[in-house]
Amino acid sequence: MIVARVPPTPTPTDAVLRALADPHRRQILRLVRDTEVPAGQIAAGFAMTQQAVSQHIGVLKQAGLLTERRDGPRRLYSLREEALEPVRDLLAEFWPDALRRLKRTVEAANPRTVKE
């Protein structure tokens, strides 16, 4: 008997992780991290068509990582840092255990000697 597996329903965290998986999108986030940046200025920083950059911006907006503000004919983008919180929380689930393992490994490799 063949059992079909139903994929889990994607979560906002899944969308953010998928958006972050592309290096171009990570670079866009770096560009808008500290200030609003017009779409044209973002596109100027890449060796791809403006349409391709727009598609990357669309993925970032859909994942909730970018805000868009219109200023006349210009579109200004900025990072929504709070959209990264679920990813931080996810990584935090694994991080403390990894640090404990690292500490045990370092301590085992470098035992302390008691000086009197």
C-alpha positions in Angstrom: 0.0 0.0 0.0 1.3 3.4 -0.9 0.8 6.2 1.6 0.8 9.7 0.4 2.5 12.1 2.7 0.8 15.5 3.1 3.4 18.2 3.4 3.1 20.3 6.5 1.3 23.7 6.1 4.0 26.3 5.5 4.4 28.8 8.3 5.6 32.4 8.3 9.0 31.1 9.5 9.2 28.8 6.5 8.6 31.8 4.2 11.3 33.8 5.9 13.8 30.9 5.7 13.0 30.4 2.0 13.5 34.1 1.4 16.8 34.1 3.3 18.1 31.1 1.3 18.9 33.2 -1.8 22.2 35.3 -1.6 20.7 38.1 -3.7 17.8 38.5 -1.2 20.2 38.5 1.7 22.2 41.3 0.0 19.0 43.3 -0.5 18.3 43.0 3.2 21.8 44.2 4.0 21.2 47.3 1.7 17.9 48.2 3.5 18.9 47.2 7.0 19.6 50.7 8.4 17.6 53.0 6.1 14.9 53.2 3.5 16.3 52.6 0.0 14.5 53.3 -3.3 13.9 50.4 -5.6 16.1 51.9 -8.3 19.1 52.2 -6.0 18.6 48.6 -4.9 18.5 47.4 -8.5 21.7 49.4 -9.3 23.6 47.3 -6.9 23.1 44.1 -8.9 24.2 42.7 -12.2 20.7 41.5 -13.1 17.6 43.0 -14.7 15.5 45.4 -12.7 12.6 42.9 -13.2 14.7 40.2 -11.5 15.5 42.5 -8.6 11.7 43.3 -8.4 10.9 39.6 -8.1 13.4 39.2 -5.3 11.9 42.2 -3.5 8.5 40.7 -4.0 9.6 37.4 -2.3 11.0 39.5 0.6 7.8 41.5 0.9 5.7 38.4 0.8 7.8 36.8 3.6 7.2 40.0 5.6 10.9 41.0 5.6 10.4 44.3 3.8 8.1 47.2 4.1 7.3 49.4 1.1 6.5 53.0 1.3 5.5 55.2 -1.6 7.0 58.6 -1.9 5.4 60.0 -5.1 6.6 57.8 -7.9 9.3 56.2 -5.8 9.0 53.0 -3.8 11.1 53.0 -0.7 12.0 49.7 1.1 13.2 49.0 4.6 13.8 45.9 6.7 11.1 44.7 9.1 13.4 43.3 11.8 10.5 41.8 13.7 10.0 39.3 10.8 13.3 37.7 11.8 12.1 36.9 15.3 10.6 33.5 14.5 13.8 32.5 12.9 15.8 33.7 15.9 13.5 31.7 18.1 13.9 28.6 16.0 17.7 28.8 16.0 17.6 29.5 19.8 16.0 26.1 20.3 19.2 24.5 19.0 21.9 27.1 20.0 22.1 26.6 23.8 22.6 22.8 23.4 25.3 23.5 20.8 27.1 25.8 23.2 26.9 23.3 26.0 28.4 20.6 23.7 31.1 23.0 22.6 31.9 23.9 26.2 32.2 20.2 27.2 34.4 19.5 24.2 36.8 22.4 24.9 37.0 21.5 28.6 37.7 17.8 27.8 40.5 18.8 25.4 41.9 21.4 27.8 41.5 20.1 31.4 42.2 22.8 34.0 45.0 22.2 36.4 44.5 23.5 39.9 47.4 25.8 40.9 48.2 26.1 44.5 
